[in-house]
């Protein structure tokens, strides 16, 4: 990914999209390739979290409460 002013960040403190590195890393999400994608940062994060939780639930369904695989 390229660096500099051709990257966009979503500032979680202000709710604004920033072009380039303007704010502290602890205040931004990104980088994103476009301003439009950066504006959707929270939506993208929610979607990724939901997908990860679904994958974890799928993985966990094959395990007993004691941590052993049901098939063994």
Helices and strands as residue ranges (DSSP letters): E 8-11, E 17-19, G 25-27, E 28-32, H 35-39, H 41-60
